Amino acid sequence: MQYYLEFDAFDNPMQLSKLGNWVITFMSPPEEIEHIVLAISSVLPRQLCEHLQPRRVLIQKSQIKHHWLIQGIECFDSTLQQELILRAEQATAQHILSTILKEFEKYEVNVQLKSF
């Protein structure tokens, strides 16, 4: 099963730059329109659950209109003192994603977590 972020038609993440404490940047050249990878990065470090501090969510444009495939969530584990990459299907990742999406709602950017 793969997990996606579904953005409203009016909220193309390639045209968004900053939402609250999150910045959206290109990880691949914008000219590679079919294989674009974006990073949703935290500007302010903070823990969203227990000992994990999400740093960025990597998403890739998919063939499904307005859907972006979640490649992983990069976090810093303060207990282990190391970087971790969570898969979207993990419960902790789901919690982190739902928290981020609630923050996006504050800025009227509607994003849904979907799985296929």
ZADO-1210 file (C-alpha; in nm, 4 decimals, padded with zeros to 6 digits):
<atoms>
<atom x="00.0000" y="00.0000" z="00.0000" code="MET" pos="1"/>
<atom x="00.1244" y="00.3475" z="-00.0841" code="GLN" pos="2"/>
<atom x="00.0362" y="00.6703" z="00.0918" code="TYR" pos="3"/>
<atom x="-00.0310" y="01.0012" z="-00.0799" code="TYR" pos="4"/>
<atom x="-00.1018" y="01.3606" z="00.0095" code="LEU" pos="5"/>
<atom x="-00.3986" y="01.4798" z="-00.1937" code="GLU" pos="6"/>
<atom x="-00.3934" y="01.8567" z="-00.2388" code="PHE" pos="7"/>
<atom x="-00.6933" y="02.0617" z="-00.3478" code="ASP" pos="8"/>
<atom x="-00.6771" y="02.1688" z="-00.7113" code="ALA" pos="9"/>
<atom x="-00.6141" y="02.5279" z="-00.5964" code="PHE" pos="10"/>
<atom x="-00.3270" y="02.4295" z="-00.3664" code="ASP" pos="11"/>
<atom x="-00.0562" y="02.2945" z="-00.5940" code="ASN" pos="12"/>
<atom x="00.2425" y="02.2327" z="-00.3617" code="PRO" pos="13"/>
<atom x="00.4818" y="02.3406" z="-00.6393" code="MET" pos="14"/>
<atom x="00.3347" y="02.6902" z="-00.6060" code="GLN" pos="15"/>
<atom x="00.3341" y="02.7031" z="-00.2272" code="LEU" pos="16"/>
<atom x="00.6442" y="02.8203" z="-00.0474" code="SER" pos="17"/>
<atom x="00.5714" y="02.8565" z="00.3246" code="LYS" pos="18"/>
<atom x="00.2864" y="02.7415" z="00.5457" code="LEU" pos="19"/>
<atom x="00.3341" y="02.8453" z="00.9052" code="GLY" pos="20"/>
<atom x="00.6503" y="02.6733" z="01.0241" code="ASN" pos="21"/>
<atom x="00.6804" y="02.4564" z="00.7119" code="TRP" pos="22"/>
<atom x="00.8664" y="02.5452" z="00.3928" code="VAL" pos="23"/>
<atom x="00.8148" y="02.3636" z="00.0610" code="ILE" pos="24"/>
<atom x="01.1219" y="02.3370" z="-00.1605" code="THR" pos="25"/>
<atom x="01.2182" y="02.1548" z="-00.4781" code="PHE" pos="26"/>
<atom x="01.4506" y="01.8572" z="-00.4307" code="MET" pos="27"/>
<atom x="01.4675" y="01.7956" z="-00.8053" code="SER" pos="28"/>
<atom x="01.4922" y="02.0459" z="-01.0904" code="PRO" pos="29"/>
<atom x="01.1521" y="02.2056" z="-01.1632" code="PRO" pos="30"/>
<atom x="01.2083" y="02.1241" z="-01.5333" code="GLU" pos="31"/>
<atom x="01.1681" y="01.7526" z="-01.4556" code="GLU" pos="32"/>
<atom x="00.7915" y="01.7990" z="-01.4427" code="ILE" pos="33"/>
<atom x="00.7110" y="01.4253" z="-01.4458" code="GLU" pos="34"/>
<atom x="00.9483" y="01.3288" z="-01.1634" code="HIS" pos="35"/>
<atom x="00.9363" y="01.6265" z="-00.9310" code="ILE" pos="36"/>
<atom x="01.0288" y="01.5658" z="-00.5681" code="VAL" pos="37"/>
<atom x="00.9431" y="01.8253" z="-00.3040" code="LEU" pos="38"/>
<atom x="01.0471" y="01.8560" z="00.0586" code="ALA" pos="39"/>
<atom x="00.8119" y="01.9922" z="00.3225" code="ILE" pos="40"/>
<atom x="01.0649" y="02.1060" z="00.5834" code="SER" pos="41"/>
<atom x="01.0188" y="02.2303" z="00.9367" code="SER" pos="42"/>
<atom x="01.1585" y="02.5771" z="01.0029" code="VAL" pos="43"/>
<atom x="01.1376" y="02.5491" z="01.3817" code="LEU" pos="44"/>
<atom x="01.2535" y="02.2302" z="01.5488" code="PRO" pos="45"/>
<atom x="00.9898" y="02.0778" z="01.7737" code="ARG" pos="46"/>
<atom x="00.8763" y="01.7411" z="01.8836" code="GLN" pos="47"/>
<atom x="00.5404" y="01.6293" z="01.7482" code="LEU" pos="48"/>
<atom x="00.5469" y="01.2979" z="01.9317" code="CYS" pos="49"/>
<atom x="00.7502" y="01.1607" z="02.2232" code="GLU" pos="50"/>
<atom x="01.1197" y="01.1818" z="02.1272" code="HIS" pos="51"/>
<atom x="01.0859" y="01.2396" z="01.7509" code="LEU" pos="52"/>
<atom x="01.1348" y="01.5725" z="01.5818" code="GLN" pos="53"/>
<atom x="01.0113" y="01.5682" z="01.2193" code="PRO" pos="54"/>
<atom x="01.2531" y="01.7551" z="00.9935" code="ARG" pos="55"/>
<atom x="01.0971" y="01.7041" z="00.6513" code="ARG" pos="56"/>
<atom x="00.8486" y="01.5070" z="00.4478" code="VAL" pos="57"/>
<atom x="00.9589" y="01.4038" z="00.0993" code="LEU" pos="58"/>
<atom x="00.6832" y="01.3810" z="-00.1613" code="ILE" pos="59"/>
<atom x="00.6921" y="01.2952" z="-00.5311" code="GLN" pos="60"/>
<atom x="00.4446" y="01.3918" z="-00.7988" code="LYS" pos="61"/>
<atom x="00.2372" y="01.0916" z="-00.9018" code="SER" pos="62"/>
<atom x="00.0322" y="00.9965" z="-01.2057" code="GLN" pos="63"/>
<atom x="-00.2867" y="01.0546" z="-01.0027" code="ILE" pos="64"/>
<atom x="-00.3994" y="01.4143" z="-01.0377" code="LYS" pos="65"/>
<atom x="-00.3337" y="01.6279" z="-00.7251" code="HIS" pos="66"/>
<atom x="-00.1777" y="01.3287" z="-00.5438" code="HIS" pos="67"/>
<atom x="00.1809" y="01.3298" z="-00.4194" code="TRP" pos="68"/>
<atom x="00.3453" y="01.0041" z="-00.3141" code="LEU" pos="69"/>
<atom x="00.5001" y="01.0184" z="00.0332" code="ILE" pos="70"/>
<atom x="00.8546" y="00.8887" z="00.0017" code="GLN" pos="71"/>
<atom x="00.9389" y="00.9198" z="00.3698" code="GLY" pos="72"/>
<atom x="00.9476" y="01.1374" z="00.6784" code="ILE" pos="73"/>
<atom x="01.2895" y="01.2364" z="00.8051" code="GLU" pos="74"/>
<atom x="01.3004" y="01.2739" z="01.1830" code="CYS" pos="75"/>
<atom x="01.5582" y="01.3303" z="01.4514" code="PHE" pos="76"/>
<atom x="01.5346" y="01.0848" z="01.7408" code="ASP" pos="77"/>
<atom x="01.6532" y="01.2668" z="02.0545" code="SER" pos="78"/>
<atom x="01.6829" y="00.9400" z="02.2497" code="THR" pos="79"/>
<atom x="01.9080" y="00.7702" z="01.9941" code="LEU" pos="80"/>
<atom x="02.0685" y="01.0983" z="01.8820" code="GLN" pos="81"/>
<atom x="02.0328" y="01.0051" z="01.5154" code="GLN" pos="82"/>
<atom x="01.8281" y="01.0720" z="01.2049" code="GLU" pos="83"/>
<atom x="01.5529" y="00.8253" z="01.1145" code="LEU" pos="84"/>
<atom x="01.3358" y="00.7867" z="00.8077" code="ILE" pos="85"/>
<atom x="00.9797" y="00.6799" z="00.8803" code="LEU" pos="86"/>
<atom x="00.7598" y="00.5113" z="00.6236" code="ARG" pos="87"/>
<atom x="00.4136" y="00.6612" z="00.5794" code="ALA" pos="88"/>
<atom x="00.2398" y="00.3378" z="00.6867" code="GLU" pos="89"/>
<atom x="00.3942" y="00.3499" z="01.0360" code="GLN" pos="90"/>
<atom x="00.1624" y="00.4655" z="01.3166" code="ALA" pos="91"/>
<atom x="00.4087" y="00.7335" z="01.4311" code="THR" pos="92"/>
<atom x="00.4356" y="00.8670" z="01.0763" code="ALA" pos="93"/>
<atom x="00.0550" y="00.8798" z="01.0483" code="GLN" pos="94"/>
<atom x="00.0406" y="01.0854" z="01.3682" code="HIS" pos="95"/>
<atom x="00.3077" y="01.3251" z="01.2428" code="ILE" pos="96"/>
<atom x="00.1348" y="01.3644" z="00.9056" code="LEU" pos="97"/>
<atom x="-00.2059" y="01.4322" z="01.0618" code="SER" pos="98"/>
<atom x="-00.0510" y="01.6993" z="01.2866" code="THR" pos="99"/>
<atom x="00.1155" y="01.8693" z="00.9885" code="ILE" pos="100"/>
<atom x="-00.2070" y="01.8584" z="00.7851" code="LEU" pos="101"/>
<atom x="-00.3996" y="02.0188" z="01.0727" code="LYS" pos="102"/>
<atom x="-00.1449" y="02.3000" z="01.0702" code="GLU" pos="103"/>
<atom x="-00.1959" y="02.3437" z="00.6947" code="PHE" pos="104"/>
<atom x="-00.5716" y="02.3829" z="00.7560" code="GLU" pos="105"/>
<atom x="-00.4973" y="02.6963" z="00.9608" code="LYS" pos="106"/>
<atom x="-00.3688" y="02.8521" z="00.6376" code="TYR" pos="107"/>
<atom x="-00.6657" y="02.7254" z="00.4364" code="GLU" pos="108"/>
<atom x="-00.4581" y="02.4666" z="00.2523" code="VAL" pos="109"/>
<atom x="-00.6653" y="02.1506" z="00.2415" code="ASN" pos="110"/>
<atom x="-00.4592" y="01.8320" z="00.2178" code="VAL" pos="111"/>
<atom x="-00.5854" y="01.4791" z="00.2737" code="GLN" pos="112"/>
<atom x="-00.3857" y="01.1656" z="00.3555" code="LEU" pos="113"/>
<atom x="-00.4870" y="00.8855" z="00.1165" code="LYS" pos="114"/>
<atom x="-00.3740" y="00.5275" z="00.0674" code="SER" pos="115"/>
<atom x="-00.4130" y="00.2943" z="-00.2299" code="PHE" pos="116"/>
</atoms>
